[in-house]
C-alpha cells in the first residue's frame, strides 16, 4: 500500500440536516481522526462514528446530531507519535508491517507539515535564525530587540509611540476635547469646500470673499457694502490661484471692520475681505436685513469675531416666505456662465422629491446648455431631483404656487421648482450684458443694470413721437413682482422756434406723454429723466422717443447725442433677478 495523497484534513459547512461527512485520505485507526464543530473538539462514539479505516480513499464521519446550519465542520488526521511495529529476528520479511510503518511515517510527516503551514515563519530569503519568544508576561507587548537577536516583552507606557492627542493622519481625532475633535473630523455641522482663490491676491484666516461664477469652484473679491453675492470665509492662508478650504455655512472666524456686538446681523463691508455690523440685532425675532450673511456669536476683538454664516445672502426679510420650517427660500442663484451655458450656484432650493417637500442642498454647480432653444423665445428654468442629482430644465410652460407650501413650481408638475428665467437671443444663445439682461434668478435675486448711449448725434423733425435710434435700447426679462427702474441723462438742442419733447417708453417706438422738454428756439436743455414701472413677467425693452411741436418755423429740429450740449445721452435700466 502507498500514500499517494498529501491531504490530511477536510472542512465543510453544516446545514442542520446532513449528518454524514466524507474524508478522502487513509487512516490506520478510528482514533486517528480529530473532529471539530466551530472549533470545538468532539468525542468519538459520543458525538460521531468513523468508517473507512485502512481504506486508501478514506471514509465517512457520521454525527449523532447534524451540525447546525452554518457550522464549520473540520476533520483532521492526527496520528499518535509512537512506533508500535515489532520485527522479530530471523522471521520472514514482514512486508505488510514495514509498509504500514512507512505509511505512518509519511502520515506523521504530512501531519507536521499541516501544523507548520499554520505557523509564523521568516521569509526563505531571511538571514535570521534561532530566534526565540520570551515567556508570556501579563499586560506586556512584544517587540523586536534593538539588536534584532530576538523578541522581547515590554510595556508601552512611556515609550512615546504616539502623541496625545493623536493626529488625524495617524488615526486619531487631533483634539483634546470633543468640540475640537468634531471640527477636525468635519462632523461639527460646518459646511466646508475646497475652492480656488481667484481674488487676485492671497487670503488669510477669516478673510471673507464671494463665490466666483466665472470659474469652477472658485472665489473672488467683492468688497461692496451690503453686496448680494454669496460669501464664504477662508480657514487659513491661501495663495492666489491656489485651492484651499473655505467655510460655506456654519460657525466661522471672520475679519471685522469696526465695532460689532454679539447677536448683531453681519453683512459684507466695503473694506477688503471684511464684514461689518448690518445695523439690526437678532433679538426679538427681527428679520435679517437685505444683504445679511450671518450673525455674530461673539463681539469683535482685535479685528475678528466668531460668527454663524447662513450659507446665503438675504434679499428680503425672512418672514416674507411663511412655510413649515423644513421648506424655505432657496439660496442657490441662477447666473449666466457663457453664451451657451447657464448655472445654478451652491446653496439650497426647495424641491418636491417623491411627493415630499425638502430643502435640497446644491453642493456642486448645476449647468444646462442652450441646445434646442428657439431664437427670441423666453424660457422658465426649473430644477428637479433626478435619482439624487439636482438637474435643470428649460420650458416655455409657466409657473404657479404649489397648493400646499406656496413654492413656485412648473404649472402641472410640482416636482419642478422655478429657479429662473432666460431668453434666447436671435442667435439662440444666452445673453447677459449691458444691452441685454436675459438671465435672471428666482432665488437670491440681485440688481442687474443695463446701459446704452448714442454714439453719434441723433435728430428728428417729426411732430409725433419717434424712436431716434435703436442703439440706445435696453432689453431684459423681469419678474411680475419686481419694479423696473429707468433713467436717462444727457442734453439736447432744438433749432427753430418750437418746443421739443423727449420720452421714455417700454416695448414701443412711439409715446404719447412728454416727460421732459426744451421750450425756446435754438435752446440747449439738460436731459434728466427717471421712471419706475411694474411690468408684466417676461421680455421687455425700453428706449427714448422724441418730437418737435408743429408750428411756423422752417427748421424745427431736435438733436440728441454726443455733441448736444457737449453731453452724451445715456439710457439706463435696473432689474432684479
Secondary structure, DSSP 4 states (H G I P E B T S, - for coil): --------EEEEE--SS--EEEE-S--SSGGGEEEEETTEEP-BTTTEEE--TT-TT-EEEEESSPPPTT-EEEEEE---S-------TTSPP-HHHHHHHHHHHHHHHHHHHHHHTTS----TT----S--PPPP-TT-EEEE-TTSSSEEEE--TT---S-SSPPGGGTS-S-SSHHHHHHHHT-SS-EEEEEEE-SSS-B-TT-EEEE-TTSTTEEE----TT--S-EEEESS-B-TT-EEEEEEEEEEEEEBSS---TTEEEEE-SSTT-EEEEEEE-GGGPPPPTTEEEEESS--BTTEEEEEE-SS--SS-GGGS---TTS----PPEEEEETTEEEE-SEEEEEEETTEEEEEEE-S-EEEE-TTPPTTEEEEEEEEEETTEEEEEEES--EEE-TTT--EEETTEEEEEEEEEEEE-TTS---BSSSEE-EEESSS--EEEEEEE-SS-EEE--SS-EE--GGG-EEEEE-TTSEEEEEEEEEEEEESSS-EEEEEEES-S--SS--EEE-STT-EEEEEEEEEEEPPSEEEEEEEEEEE--SS-S--EEEESSSGGG---EEEEEEE-
